[in-house]
């Protein structure tokens, strides 16, 4: 009999790994999935004190993985460990059990400090996967909500400073591949096992494809911050679709990408689209004036735009809403949508072996959803979070 805490969730419509099982159950022991099955076998060997949840036919999915999250609950990942705790609590209530915390462009010294803060949080909280540097190696004309004064081309010294500051917790970095030093930076980051993403870039199809062939493996918020698809100039999105190892991030909030274009992305890169929030501080909070790095943002009706220039400045999206929109508005199957919020993003950062599925040996992360895909329960590393 296991001495670890035991949790059992039974009588569920369990969606994992591209399949749905009816009348299914899953058993957690400590922070891992110990077993799963269907029917009444969940009753066998239940120790006293085990937490047992009757799903009563509701949806049960792996915990959501968000590769790209800047903030929530009025706080930003740039603002220190207390702010990070607020961000995490906001998104965990909506089913995100594993988070990559994203940092906007700033000075190198500021980024070093913020990477260190995230590294310290990740050391004590396994639900924090690490950091994502969205800048400063971005293109000026496609910068979106990034401070133009701090944009720069990469160089070896700066790359090494950022890697050192992150203490092995940098998971992803977004780079514009057309600029001087980008090729060497892609090689250095991939050597350090950091997933290189292309984004905020003016690159054409050929330039993007070369970067993907050189090791880049993610497209940051596809369709946004880059050239669009033209029938004679297909751009980075089609390059990412062609390079079959590349994951396409999509912000499925109905603002950044039209629902039918979301469906187009899934058709063009089956199994390789990751739903992300790109959430900023106003997520789970009221409309109003917020900061995003050094820039001011106005949020009206849940849509965030820079005060100066009006560019979209992240989203107020949560992963449960992204999942709902993918199914209801873009017409995806529940299996496709769940994979895009779980196993696909996990694989994008090298965690296909232990995150994103409800299978024995995988992390004990799960979300219970009602028929309308609203969150009714969340478990992370075997603990009840919501």
DRENGULO-24164 format. One record per residue (C-alpha): residue number from 1; residue in one letter; x, y, z. Coordinates in nm, 3 decimals. Layout:
<recs>
<rec resi="NUM" resn="A" x="X" y="Y" z="Z"/>
...
</recs>
This chain:
<recs>
<rec resi="1" resn="X" x="0.000" y="0.000" z="0.000"/>
<rec resi="2" resn="X" x="0.133" y="0.343" z="-0.095"/>
<rec resi="3" resn="X" x="0.236" y="0.575" z="0.188"/>
<rec resi="4" resn="X" x="0.190" y="0.870" z="-0.045"/>
<rec resi="5" resn="X" x="-0.131" y="1.078" z="-0.047"/>
<rec resi="6" resn="X" x="-0.387" y="0.916" z="-0.276"/>
<rec resi="7" resn="X" x="-0.643" y="1.095" z="-0.491"/>
<rec resi="8" resn="X" x="-0.900" y="0.920" z="-0.711"/>
<rec resi="9" resn="X" x="-1.127" y="1.086" z="-0.965"/>
<rec resi="10" resn="X" x="-1.383" y="0.848" z="-1.112"/>
<rec resi="11" resn="X" x="-1.686" y="0.825" z="-1.342"/>
<rec resi="12" resn="X" x="-1.540" y="1.079" z="-1.585"/>
<rec resi="13" resn="X" x="-1.526" y="1.142" z="-1.957"/>
<rec resi="14" resn="X" x="-1.148" y="1.137" z="-1.962"/>
<rec resi="15" resn="X" x="-0.975" y="1.312" z="-2.255"/>
<rec resi="16" resn="X" x="-0.602" y="1.248" z="-2.288"/>
<rec resi="17" resn="X" x="-0.359" y="1.162" z="-2.565"/>
<rec resi="18" resn="X" x="-0.611" y="1.224" z="-2.841"/>
<rec resi="19" resn="X" x="-0.872" y="0.981" z="-2.708"/>
<rec resi="20" resn="X" x="-1.181" y="0.995" z="-2.488"/>
<rec resi="21" resn="X" x="-1.265" y="0.720" z="-2.239"/>
<rec resi="22" resn="X" x="-1.611" y="0.700" z="-2.081"/>
<rec resi="23" resn="X" x="-1.675" y="0.601" z="-1.719"/>
<rec resi="24" resn="X" x="-1.304" y="0.647" z="-1.663"/>
<rec resi="25" resn="X" x="-1.100" y="0.693" z="-1.349"/>
<rec resi="26" resn="X" x="-0.753" y="0.807" z="-1.259"/>
<rec resi="27" resn="X" x="-0.554" y="0.750" z="-0.940"/>
<rec resi="28" resn="X" x="-0.283" y="0.984" z="-0.815"/>
<rec resi="29" resn="X" x="-0.020" y="0.880" z="-0.563"/>
<rec resi="30" resn="X" x="0.178" y="1.179" z="-0.450"/>
<rec resi="31" resn="X" x="0.259" y="1.397" z="-0.751"/>
<rec resi="32" resn="X" x="0.228" y="1.122" z="-1.016"/>
<rec resi="33" resn="X" x="-0.047" y="0.933" z="-1.193"/>
<rec resi="34" resn="X" x="-0.035" y="0.580" z="-1.051"/>
<rec resi="35" resn="X" x="-0.311" y="0.416" z="-1.254"/>
<rec resi="36" resn="X" x="-0.612" y="0.474" z="-1.475"/>
<rec resi="37" resn="X" x="-0.894" y="0.262" z="-1.608"/>
<rec resi="38" resn="X" x="-1.267" y="0.238" z="-1.663"/>
<rec resi="39" resn="X" x="-1.554" y="0.104" z="-1.455"/>
<rec resi="40" resn="X" x="-1.543" y="0.026" z="-1.084"/>
<rec resi="41" resn="X" x="-1.185" y="-0.093" z="-1.045"/>
<rec resi="42" resn="X" x="-1.100" y="0.246" z="-0.891"/>
<rec resi="43" resn="X" x="-1.245" y="0.111" z="-0.565"/>
<rec resi="44" resn="X" x="-0.970" y="-0.148" z="-0.524"/>
<rec resi="45" resn="X" x="-0.715" y="-0.073" z="-0.254"/>
<rec resi="46" resn="X" x="-0.840" y="0.273" z="-0.159"/>
<rec resi="47" resn="X" x="-0.661" y="0.367" z="0.165"/>
<rec resi="48" resn="X" x="-0.829" y="0.547" z="0.450"/>
<rec resi="49" resn="X" x="-0.804" y="0.919" z="0.405"/>
<rec resi="50" resn="X" x="-0.785" y="0.911" z="0.026"/>
<rec resi="51" resn="X" x="-0.947" y="1.202" z="-0.155"/>
<rec resi="52" resn="X" x="-1.219" y="1.062" z="-0.383"/>
<rec resi="53" resn="X" x="-1.405" y="1.278" z="-0.635"/>
<rec resi="54" resn="X" x="-1.706" y="1.158" z="-0.831"/>
<rec resi="55" resn="X" x="-1.683" y="1.329" z="-1.170"/>
<rec resi="56" resn="X" x="-2.042" y="1.227" z="-1.241"/>
<rec resi="57" resn="X" x="-1.985" y="1.211" z="-1.615"/>
<rec resi="58" resn="X" x="-1.806" y="1.544" z="-1.645"/>
<rec resi="59" resn="X" x="-1.498" y="1.602" z="-1.860"/>
<rec resi="60" resn="X" x="-1.159" y="1.523" z="-1.706"/>
<rec resi="61" resn="X" x="-0.847" y="1.643" z="-1.886"/>
<rec resi="62" resn="X" x="-0.479" y="1.679" z="-1.806"/>
<rec resi="63" resn="X" x="-0.384" y="2.010" z="-1.647"/>
<rec resi="64" resn="X" x="-0.336" y="2.293" z="-1.894"/>
<rec resi="65" resn="X" x="0.017" y="2.401" z="-1.987"/>
<rec resi="66" resn="X" x="0.066" y="2.767" z="-2.081"/>
<rec resi="67" resn="X" x="0.389" y="2.847" z="-2.265"/>
<rec resi="68" resn="X" x="0.329" y="3.220" z="-2.278"/>
<rec resi="69" resn="X" x="0.187" y="3.407" z="-1.978"/>
<rec resi="70" resn="X" x="0.285" y="3.756" z="-1.863"/>
<rec resi="71" resn="X" x="0.039" y="3.827" z="-1.587"/>
<rec resi="72" resn="X" x="-0.299" y="3.807" z="-1.419"/>
<rec resi="73" resn="X" x="-0.493" y="3.921" z="-1.116"/>
<rec resi="74" resn="X" x="-0.356" y="4.275" z="-1.159"/>
<rec resi="75" resn="X" x="0.006" y="4.155" z="-1.139"/>
<rec resi="76" resn="X" x="0.288" y="4.089" z="-1.387"/>
<rec resi="77" resn="X" x="0.565" y="3.830" z="-1.392"/>
<rec resi="78" resn="X" x="0.811" y="4.120" z="-1.430"/>
<rec resi="79" resn="X" x="0.730" y="4.256" z="-1.085"/>
<rec resi="80" resn="X" x="0.886" y="4.011" z="-0.842"/>
<rec resi="81" resn="X" x="0.799" y="3.699" z="-0.648"/>
<rec resi="82" resn="X" x="0.486" y="3.828" z="-0.473"/>
<rec resi="83" resn="X" x="0.344" y="3.941" z="-0.807"/>
<rec resi="84" resn="X" x="0.429" y="3.603" z="-0.960"/>
<rec resi="85" resn="X" x="0.230" y="3.431" z="-0.684"/>
<rec resi="86" resn="X" x="-0.074" y="3.640" z="-0.779"/>
<rec resi="87" resn="X" x="-0.032" y="3.560" z="-1.147"/>
<rec resi="88" resn="X" x="-0.010" y="3.188" z="-1.078"/>
<rec resi="89" resn="X" x="-0.313" y="3.182" z="-0.847"/>
<rec resi="90" resn="X" x="-0.522" y="3.360" z="-1.109"/>
<rec resi="91" resn="X" x="-0.443" y="3.113" z="-1.384"/>
<rec resi="92" resn="X" x="-0.452" y="2.801" z="-1.169"/>
<rec resi="93" resn="X" x="-0.814" y="2.875" z="-1.087"/>
<rec resi="94" resn="X" x="-0.877" y="2.845" z="-1.462"/>
<rec resi="95" resn="X" x="-0.704" y="2.511" z="-1.507"/>
<rec resi="96" resn="X" x="-0.344" y="2.609" z="-1.587"/>
<rec resi="97" resn="X" x="-0.134" y="2.375" z="-1.376"/>
<rec resi="98" resn="X" x="0.206" y="2.438" z="-1.539"/>
<rec resi="99" resn="X" x="0.320" y="2.782" z="-1.645"/>
<rec resi="100" resn="X" x="0.608" y="2.934" z="-1.837"/>
<rec resi="101" resn="X" x="0.632" y="3.293" z="-1.713"/>
<rec resi="102" resn="X" x="0.695" y="3.544" z="-1.990"/>
<rec resi="103" resn="X" x="0.903" y="3.860" z="-1.962"/>
<rec resi="104" resn="X" x="0.872" y="4.159" z="-2.194"/>
<rec resi="105" resn="X" x="1.164" y="4.355" z="-2.335"/>
<rec resi="106" resn="X" x="1.369" y="4.550" z="-2.080"/>
<rec resi="107" resn="X" x="1.732" y="4.633" z="-2.015"/>
<rec resi="108" resn="X" x="1.963" y="4.334" z="-1.989"/>
<rec resi="109" resn="X" x="2.026" y="4.408" z="-1.621"/>
<rec resi="110" resn="X" x="1.651" y="4.412" z="-1.552"/>
<rec resi="111" resn="X" x="1.602" y="4.088" z="-1.743"/>
<rec resi="112" resn="X" x="1.882" y="3.924" z="-1.546"/>
<rec resi="113" resn="X" x="1.712" y="4.021" z="-1.221"/>
<rec resi="114" resn="X" x="1.372" y="3.896" z="-1.339"/>
<rec resi="115" resn="X" x="1.513" y="3.569" z="-1.469"/>
<rec resi="116" resn="X" x="1.671" y="3.516" z="-1.129"/>
<rec resi="117" resn="X" x="1.340" y="3.579" z="-0.953"/>
<rec resi="118" resn="X" x="1.161" y="3.326" z="-1.172"/>
<rec resi="119" resn="X" x="1.442" y="3.076" z="-1.117"/>
<rec resi="120" resn="X" x="1.394" y="3.106" z="-0.741"/>
<rec resi="121" resn="X" x="1.019" y="3.053" z="-0.771"/>
<rec resi="122" resn="X" x="1.069" y="2.752" z="-0.998"/>
<rec resi="123" resn="X" x="1.312" y="2.600" z="-0.747"/>
<rec resi="124" resn="X" x="1.037" y="2.586" z="-0.485"/>
<rec resi="125" resn="X" x="0.732" y="2.532" z="-0.706"/>
<rec resi="126" resn="X" x="0.738" y="2.250" z="-0.964"/>
<rec resi="127" resn="X" x="0.428" y="2.394" z="-1.131"/>
<rec resi="128" resn="X" x="0.642" y="2.682" z="-1.258"/>
<rec resi="129" resn="X" x="0.824" y="2.550" z="-1.564"/>
<rec resi="130" resn="X" x="1.059" y="2.847" z="-1.598"/>
<rec resi="131" resn="X" x="1.079" y="3.162" z="-1.803"/>
<rec resi="132" resn="X" x="1.019" y="3.286" z="-2.156"/>
<rec resi="133" resn="X" x="1.210" y="3.586" z="-2.280"/>
<rec resi="134" resn="X" x="0.989" y="3.764" z="-2.530"/>
<rec resi="135" resn="X" x="1.264" y="4.007" z="-2.626"/>
<rec resi="136" resn="X" x="1.486" y="4.198" z="-2.646"/>
<rec resi="137" resn="X" x="1.604" y="4.043" z="-2.976"/>
<rec resi="138" resn="X" x="1.298" y="4.156" z="-3.174"/>
<rec resi="139" resn="X" x="1.233" y="4.357" z="-3.490"/>
<rec resi="140" resn="X" x="1.145" y="4.725" z="-3.447"/>
<rec resi="141" resn="X" x="0.869" y="4.734" z="-3.708"/>
<rec resi="142" resn="X" x="0.695" y="4.424" z="-3.567"/>
<rec resi="143" resn="X" x="0.764" y="4.499" z="-3.200"/>
<rec resi="144" resn="X" x="0.401" y="4.515" z="-3.086"/>
<rec resi="145" resn="X" x="0.391" y="4.606" z="-2.716"/>
<rec resi="146" resn="X" x="0.768" y="4.609" z="-2.660"/>
<rec resi="147" resn="X" x="0.975" y="4.914" z="-2.568"/>
<rec resi="148" resn="X" x="1.155" y="5.019" z="-2.888"/>
<rec resi="149" resn="X" x="1.437" y="5.182" z="-2.690"/>
<rec resi="150" resn="X" x="1.543" y="4.843" z="-2.548"/>
<rec resi="151" resn="X" x="1.533" y="4.633" z="-2.866"/>
<rec resi="152" resn="X" x="1.872" y="4.506" z="-2.981"/>
<rec resi="153" resn="X" x="2.047" y="4.240" z="-3.186"/>
<rec resi="154" resn="X" x="2.191" y="3.945" z="-2.998"/>
<rec resi="155" resn="X" x="2.558" y="3.907" z="-2.919"/>
<rec resi="156" resn="X" x="2.749" y="3.629" z="-2.747"/>
<rec resi="157" resn="X" x="2.810" y="3.815" z="-2.421"/>
<rec resi="158" resn="X" x="2.444" y="3.910" z="-2.377"/>
<rec resi="159" resn="X" x="2.323" y="3.560" z="-2.461"/>
<rec resi="160" resn="X" x="2.556" y="3.411" z="-2.198"/>
<rec resi="161" resn="X" x="2.450" y="3.668" z="-1.938"/>
<rec resi="162" resn="X" x="2.084" y="3.574" z="-1.985"/>
<rec resi="163" resn="X" x="2.155" y="3.201" z="-1.971"/>
<rec resi="164" resn="X" x="2.360" y="3.244" z="-1.654"/>
<rec resi="165" resn="X" x="2.094" y="3.457" z="-1.486"/>
<rec resi="166" resn="X" x="1.822" y="3.200" z="-1.556"/>
<rec resi="167" resn="X" x="2.021" y="2.923" z="-1.382"/>
<rec resi="168" resn="X" x="1.890" y="2.660" z="-1.621"/>
<rec resi="169" resn="X" x="1.525" y="2.771" z="-1.606"/>
<rec resi="170" resn="X" x="1.501" y="2.961" z="-1.935"/>
<rec resi="171" resn="X" x="1.260" y="2.750" z="-2.139"/>
<rec resi="172" resn="X" x="1.190" y="2.967" z="-2.442"/>
<rec resi="173" resn="X" x="1.321" y="3.280" z="-2.610"/>
<rec resi="174" resn="X" x="1.159" y="3.473" z="-2.894"/>
<rec resi="175" resn="X" x="1.397" y="3.603" z="-3.161"/>
<rec resi="176" resn="X" x="1.363" y="3.788" z="-3.492"/>
<rec resi="177" resn="X" x="1.590" y="3.573" z="-3.711"/>
<rec resi="178" resn="X" x="1.665" y="3.834" z="-3.977"/>
<rec resi="179" resn="X" x="1.897" y="4.044" z="-3.762"/>
<rec resi="180" resn="X" x="2.275" y="4.030" z="-3.718"/>
<rec resi="181" resn="X" x="2.381" y="3.776" z="-3.460"/>
<rec resi="182" resn="X" x="2.054" y="3.581" z="-3.473"/>
<rec resi="183" resn="X" x="2.204" y="3.268" z="-3.630"/>
<rec resi="184" resn="X" x="2.468" y="3.238" z="-3.360"/>
<rec resi="185" resn="X" x="2.210" y="3.310" z="-3.089"/>
<rec resi="186" resn="X" x="1.977" y="3.036" z="-3.218"/>
<rec resi="187" resn="X" x="2.268" y="2.791" z="-3.206"/>
<rec resi="188" resn="X" x="2.376" y="2.895" z="-2.856"/>
<rec resi="189" resn="X" x="2.027" y="2.882" z="-2.706"/>
<rec resi="190" resn="X" x="1.940" y="2.548" z="-2.864"/>
<rec resi="191" resn="X" x="2.274" y="2.410" z="-2.740"/>
<rec resi="192" resn="X" x="2.164" y="2.519" z="-2.392"/>
<rec resi="193" resn="X" x="1.833" y="2.332" z="-2.445"/>
<rec resi="194" resn="X" x="1.627" y="2.647" z="-2.466"/>
<rec resi="195" resn="X" x="1.343" y="2.635" z="-2.719"/>
<rec resi="196" resn="X" x="1.398" y="2.914" z="-2.971"/>
<rec resi="197" resn="X" x="1.083" y="3.077" z="-3.103"/>
<rec resi="198" resn="X" x="1.051" y="3.309" z="-3.399"/>
<rec resi="199" resn="X" x="0.835" y="3.612" z="-3.343"/>
<rec resi="200" resn="X" x="0.800" y="3.988" z="-3.359"/>
<rec resi="201" resn="X" x="0.979" y="3.950" z="-3.689"/>
<rec resi="202" resn="X" x="0.981" y="4.088" z="-4.040"/>
<rec resi="203" resn="X" x="1.129" y="3.764" z="-4.175"/>
<rec resi="204" resn="X" x="1.003" y="3.626" z="-4.503"/>
<rec resi="205" resn="X" x="0.927" y="3.259" z="-4.569"/>
<rec resi="206" resn="X" x="1.283" y="3.163" z="-4.665"/>
<rec resi="207" resn="X" x="1.445" y="3.337" z="-4.369"/>
<rec resi="208" resn="X" x="1.201" y="3.181" z="-4.124"/>
<rec resi="209" resn="X" x="1.242" y="2.837" z="-4.278"/>
<rec resi="210" resn="X" x="1.622" y="2.859" z="-4.253"/>
<rec resi="211" resn="X" x="1.591" y="2.948" z="-3.884"/>
<rec resi="212" resn="X" x="1.361" y="2.652" z="-3.826"/>
<rec resi="213" resn="X" x="1.604" y="2.425" z="-4.009"/>
<rec resi="214" resn="X" x="1.881" y="2.562" z="-3.784"/>
<rec resi="215" resn="X" x="1.701" y="2.466" z="-3.465"/>
<rec resi="216" resn="X" x="1.420" y="2.712" z="-3.391"/>
<rec resi="217" resn="X" x="1.114" y="2.512" z="-3.293"/>
<rec resi="218" resn="X" x="0.829" y="2.747" z="-3.192"/>
<rec resi="219" resn="X" x="0.639" y="3.029" z="-3.364"/>
<rec resi="220" resn="X" x="0.542" y="3.292" z="-3.107"/>
<rec resi="221" resn="X" x="0.169" y="3.382" z="-3.123"/>
<rec resi="222" resn="X" x="0.124" y="3.283" z="-3.489"/>
<rec resi="223" resn="X" x="-0.018" y="3.552" z="-3.720"/>
<rec resi="224" resn="X" x="0.058" y="3.829" z="-3.469"/>
<rec resi="225" resn="X" x="0.383" y="4.027" z="-3.472"/>
<rec resi="226" resn="X" x="0.487" y="3.897" z="-3.814"/>
<rec resi="227" resn="X" x="0.411" y="3.909" z="-4.184"/>
<rec resi="228" resn="X" x="0.080" y="3.752" z="-4.278"/>
<rec resi="229" resn="X" x="0.009" y="3.482" z="-4.535"/>
<rec resi="230" resn="X" x="0.007" y="3.604" z="-4.894"/>
<rec resi="231" resn="X" x="-0.036" y="3.364" z="-5.184"/>
<rec resi="232" resn="X" x="0.300" y="3.467" z="-5.331"/>
<rec resi="233" resn="X" x="0.473" y="3.552" z="-5.002"/>
<rec resi="234" resn="X" x="0.366" y="3.287" z="-4.749"/>
<rec resi="235" resn="X" x="0.568" y="3.426" z="-4.458"/>
<rec resi="236" resn="X" x="0.665" y="3.271" z="-4.123"/>
<rec resi="237" resn="X" x="0.332" y="3.101" z="-4.053"/>
<rec resi="238" resn="X" x="0.351" y="2.881" z="-4.361"/>
<rec resi="239" resn="X" x="0.721" y="2.820" z="-4.294"/>
<rec resi="240" resn="X" x="0.624" y="2.691" z="-3.950"/>
<rec resi="241" resn="X" x="0.355" y="2.471" z="-4.102"/>
<rec resi="242" resn="X" x="0.610" y="2.325" z="-4.344"/>
<rec resi="243" resn="X" x="0.876" y="2.255" z="-4.078"/>
<rec resi="244" resn="X" x="0.713" y="1.959" z="-3.910"/>
<rec resi="245" resn="X" x="0.901" y="1.991" z="-3.579"/>
<rec resi="246" resn="X" x="0.768" y="2.343" z="-3.513"/>
<rec resi="247" resn="X" x="0.492" y="2.426" z="-3.263"/>
<rec resi="248" resn="X" x="0.266" y="2.720" z="-3.350"/>
<rec resi="249" resn="X" x="0.142" y="2.924" z="-3.055"/>
<rec resi="250" resn="X" x="-0.212" y="3.056" z="-3.104"/>
<rec resi="251" resn="X" x="-0.392" y="3.311" z="-2.884"/>
<rec resi="252" resn="X" x="-0.749" y="3.191" z="-2.915"/>
<rec resi="253" resn="X" x="-0.927" y="3.489" z="-2.764"/>
<rec resi="254" resn="X" x="-1.125" y="3.594" z="-3.071"/>
<rec resi="255" resn="X" x="-0.924" y="3.920" z="-3.084"/>
<rec resi="256" resn="X" x="-0.575" y="3.815" z="-3.192"/>
<rec resi="257" resn="X" x="-0.687" y="3.552" z="-3.443"/>
<rec resi="258" resn="X" x="-1.025" y="3.495" z="-3.607"/>
<rec resi="259" resn="X" x="-1.179" y="3.159" z="-3.509"/>
<rec resi="260" resn="X" x="-1.172" y="3.037" z="-3.869"/>
<rec resi="261" resn="X" x="-0.803" y="3.127" z="-3.895"/>
<rec resi="262" resn="X" x="-0.748" y="2.928" z="-3.576"/>
<rec resi="263" resn="X" x="-0.908" y="2.634" z="-3.754"/>
<rec resi="264" resn="X" x="-0.679" y="2.699" z="-4.053"/>
<rec resi="265" resn="X" x="-0.375" y="2.676" z="-3.825"/>
<rec resi="266" resn="X" x="-0.488" y="2.342" z="-3.687"/>
<rec resi="267" resn="X" x="-0.548" y="2.212" z="-4.039"/>
<rec resi="268" resn="X" x="-0.207" y="2.334" z="-4.158"/>
<rec resi="269" resn="X" x="-0.012" y="2.197" z="-3.861"/>
<rec resi="270" resn="X" x="-0.211" y="1.908" z="-3.714"/>
<rec resi="271" resn="X" x="-0.094" y="1.815" z="-3.367"/>
<rec resi="272" resn="X" x="0.145" y="2.113" z="-3.354"/>
<rec resi="273" resn="X" x="-0.072" y="2.404" z="-3.238"/>
<rec resi="274" resn="X" x="-0.040" y="2.511" z="-2.875"/>
<rec resi="275" resn="X" x="-0.305" y="2.732" z="-2.723"/>
<rec resi="276" resn="X" x="-0.144" y="3.009" z="-2.517"/>
<rec resi="277" resn="X" x="-0.288" y="3.303" z="-2.328"/>
<rec resi="278" resn="X" x="-0.023" y="3.575" z="-2.370"/>
<rec resi="279" resn="X" x="-0.213" y="3.705" z="-2.068"/>
<rec resi="280" resn="X" x="-0.121" y="4.039" z="-1.913"/>
<rec resi="281" resn="X" x="-0.196" y="4.182" z="-1.570"/>
<rec resi="282" resn="X" x="-0.560" y="4.266" z="-1.639"/>
<rec resi="283" resn="X" x="-0.649" y="3.897" z="-1.679"/>
<rec resi="284" resn="X" x="-0.896" y="3.816" z="-1.404"/>
<rec resi="285" resn="X" x="-0.908" y="4.183" z="-1.308"/>
<rec resi="286" resn="X" x="-1.102" y="4.494" z="-1.405"/>
<rec resi="287" resn="X" x="-1.067" y="4.708" z="-1.716"/>
<rec resi="288" resn="X" x="-0.845" y="5.012" z="-1.675"/>
<rec resi="289" resn="X" x="-0.489" y="5.141" z="-1.709"/>
<rec resi="290" resn="X" x="-0.206" y="4.891" z="-1.665"/>
<rec resi="291" resn="X" x="0.166" y="4.869" z="-1.726"/>
<rec resi="292" resn="X" x="0.336" y="4.617" z="-1.954"/>
<rec resi="293" resn="X" x="0.705" y="4.651" z="-1.889"/>
<rec resi="294" resn="X" x="0.777" y="5.021" z="-1.938"/>
<rec resi="295" resn="X" x="0.467" y="5.083" z="-2.155"/>
<rec resi="296" resn="X" x="0.115" y="5.192" z="-2.059"/>
<rec resi="297" resn="X" x="-0.181" y="4.980" z="-2.162"/>
<rec resi="298" resn="X" x="-0.553" y="5.054" z="-2.162"/>
<rec resi="299" resn="X" x="-0.789" y="4.759" z="-2.120"/>
<rec resi="300" resn="X" x="-1.144" y="4.812" z="-2.241"/>
<rec resi="301" resn="X" x="-1.402" y="4.534" z="-2.263"/>
<rec resi="302" resn="X" x="-1.120" y="4.291" z="-2.189"/>
<rec resi="303" resn="X" x="-0.907" y="4.401" z="-2.488"/>
<rec resi="304" resn="X" x="-0.560" y="4.535" z="-2.407"/>
<rec resi="305" resn="X" x="-0.401" y="4.801" z="-2.630"/>
<rec resi="306" resn="X" x="-0.104" y="5.032" z="-2.591"/>
<rec resi="307" resn="X" x="-0.197" y="5.385" z="-2.490"/>
<rec resi="308" resn="X" x="0.053" y="5.512" z="-2.747"/>
<rec resi="309" resn="X" x="-0.006" y="5.364" z="-3.090"/>
<rec resi="310" resn="X" x="-0.291" y="5.129" z="-3.008"/>
<rec resi="311" resn="X" x="-0.110" y="4.800" z="-3.073"/>
<rec resi="312" resn="X" x="-0.262" y="4.491" z="-2.910"/>
<rec resi="313" resn="X" x="-0.076" y="4.442" z="-2.580"/>
<rec resi="314" resn="X" x="-0.127" y="4.082" z="-2.481"/>
<rec resi="315" resn="X" x="-0.464" y="3.939" z="-2.382"/>
<rec resi="316" resn="X" x="-0.693" y="3.888" z="-2.086"/>
<rec resi="317" resn="X" x="-0.740" y="3.523" z="-2.182"/>
<rec resi="318" resn="X" x="-0.733" y="3.215" z="-1.961"/>
<rec resi="319" resn="X" x="-0.672" y="2.863" z="-2.091"/>
<rec resi="320" resn="X" x="-1.021" y="2.736" z="-2.009"/>
<rec resi="321" resn="X" x="-1.173" y="3.010" z="-2.224"/>
<rec resi="322" resn="X" x="-0.923" y="2.934" z="-2.501"/>
<rec resi="323" resn="X" x="-1.028" y="2.568" z="-2.489"/>
<rec resi="324" resn="X" x="-1.397" y="2.659" z="-2.501"/>
<rec resi="325" resn="X" x="-1.348" y="2.893" z="-2.796"/>
<rec resi="326" resn="X" x="-1.145" y="2.634" z="-2.985"/>
<rec resi="327" resn="X" x="-1.431" y="2.386" z="-2.960"/>
<rec resi="328" resn="X" x="-1.735" y="2.613" z="-2.986"/>
<rec resi="329" resn="X" x="-1.611" y="2.882" z="-3.226"/>
<rec resi="330" resn="X" x="-1.339" y="2.710" z="-3.428"/>
<rec resi="331" resn="X" x="-1.512" y="2.374" z="-3.449"/>
<rec resi="332" resn="X" x="-1.229" y="2.159" z="-3.317"/>
<rec resi="333" resn="X" x="-1.296" y="1.824" z="-3.158"/>
<rec resi="334" resn="X" x="-1.260" y="1.808" z="-2.783"/>
<rec resi="335" resn="X" x="-0.961" y="1.579" z="-2.831"/>
<rec resi="336" resn="X" x="-0.783" y="1.827" z="-3.062"/>
<rec resi="337" resn="X" x="-0.852" y="2.120" z="-2.834"/>
<rec resi="338" resn="X" x="-0.740" y="1.943" z="-2.517"/>
<rec resi="339" resn="X" x="-0.416" y="1.827" z="-2.678"/>
<rec resi="340" resn="X" x="-0.342" y="2.184" z="-2.784"/>
<rec resi="341" resn="X" x="-0.366" y="2.299" z="-2.422"/>
<rec resi="342" resn="X" x="-0.183" y="2.003" z="-2.267"/>
<rec resi="343" resn="X" x="0.040" y="1.756" z="-2.451"/>
<rec resi="344" resn="X" x="0.137" y="1.983" z="-2.742"/>
<rec resi="345" resn="X" x="0.278" y="2.270" z="-2.531"/>
<rec resi="346" resn="X" x="0.444" y="2.019" z="-2.298"/>
<rec resi="347" resn="X" x="0.624" y="1.862" z="-2.593"/>
<rec resi="348" resn="X" x="0.729" y="2.204" z="-2.724"/>
<rec resi="349" resn="X" x="0.956" y="2.254" z="-2.422"/>
<rec resi="350" resn="X" x="1.080" y="1.897" z="-2.399"/>
<rec resi="351" resn="X" x="0.834" y="1.763" z="-2.142"/>
<rec resi="352" resn="X" x="0.643" y="1.513" z="-2.356"/>
<rec resi="353" resn="X" x="0.762" y="1.233" z="-2.128"/>
<rec resi="354" resn="X" x="0.595" y="1.352" z="-1.809"/>
<rec resi="355" resn="X" x="0.347" y="1.636" z="-1.870"/>
<rec resi="356" resn="X" x="0.024" y="1.678" z="-2.065"/>
<rec resi="357" resn="X" x="-0.132" y="1.331" z="-2.034"/>
<rec resi="358" resn="X" x="-0.323" y="1.141" z="-1.770"/>
<rec resi="359" resn="X" x="-0.118" y="0.823" z="-1.795"/>
<rec resi="360" resn="X" x="0.076" y="0.627" z="-1.532"/>
<rec resi="361" resn="X" x="0.407" y="0.795" z="-1.457"/>
<rec resi="362" resn="X" x="0.294" y="1.138" z="-1.576"/>
<rec resi="363" resn="X" x="0.243" y="1.438" z="-1.349"/>
<rec resi="364" resn="X" x="-0.073" y="1.429" z="-1.140"/>
<rec resi="365" resn="X" x="-0.221" y="1.740" z="-1.305"/>
<rec resi="366" resn="X" x="-0.589" y="1.741" z="-1.397"/>
<rec resi="367" resn="X" x="-0.886" y="1.966" z="-1.471"/>
<rec resi="368" resn="X" x="-1.252" y="1.877" z="-1.418"/>
<rec resi="369" resn="X" x="-1.486" y="2.057" z="-1.659"/>
<rec resi="370" resn="X" x="-1.863" y="2.073" z="-1.692"/>
<rec resi="371" resn="X" x="-2.053" y="2.024" z="-2.017"/>
<rec resi="372" resn="X" x="-1.984" y="2.384" z="-2.115"/>
<rec resi="373" resn="X" x="-1.610" y="2.337" z="-2.046"/>
<rec resi="374" resn="X" x="-1.617" y="2.557" z="-1.738"/>
<rec resi="375" resn="X" x="-1.367" y="2.462" z="-1.467"/>
<rec resi="376" resn="X" x="-1.506" y="2.277" z="-1.164"/>
<rec resi="377" resn="X" x="-1.187" y="2.135" z="-1.015"/>
<rec resi="378" resn="X" x="-0.810" y="2.162" z="-1.060"/>
<rec resi="379" resn="X" x="-0.528" y="1.938" z="-0.933"/>
<rec resi="380" resn="X" x="-0.157" y="2.012" z="-0.973"/>
<rec resi="381" resn="X" x="0.120" y="1.772" z="-0.872"/>
<rec resi="382" resn="X" x="-0.147" y="1.570" z="-0.691"/>
<rec resi="383" resn="X" x="-0.276" y="1.862" z="-0.483"/>
<rec resi="384" resn="X" x="-0.620" y="2.019" z="-0.512"/>
<rec resi="385" resn="X" x="-0.565" y="2.375" z="-0.641"/>
<rec resi="386" resn="X" x="-0.924" y="2.483" z="-0.705"/>
</recs>
